[in-house]
Amino acid sequence: MKAVIMGCSRVGARLAEMLSEDGCQVTVLDIEANSFKRLSQNFNGTALLGNGLDEATLVRAGIETADAFVAVTQGDNRNIMASQIARHIFKVPRVVCRIYDPLRRDLYSELGLITISSTTVVANMVKNKLFV
């Protein structure tokens, strides 16, 4: 699988490493060069400095032949916009978008985006630990 990940946050870096370890071809994008310090020495993919909302940057990242695109920056609006670009302009088969705001997650899910609200996921995990 060929994946493009927008955002080299803790989640983006960890996901990039996990996919790389599984033998996937991974490119991780970020607008901050320091973010790539989160990647371990074992990361076999590509780290690309650039804005994932810019179509030329996405092309350099290989989005035209990507099987998956994941948006995990710190901004809901950026993640939503980039996911829409990946899905509608580049026709990436699998697009996953992290959204912090649970209300937005529901709205964009209804519009066909695969969305994950880390806020909801963590809240459910904490709730489940309270009753174990």
Secondary structure, 3 states (H helix, E strand, C coil): CEEEEECCCHHHHHHHHHHHHCCCEEEEEECCHHHHHHCCCCCCCEEEECCCCCHHHHHHCCHHHCCEEEECCCCHHHHHHHHHHHHHHCCCCEEEEECCCHHHHHHHHHCCCEEECHHHHHHHHHHHHHCC
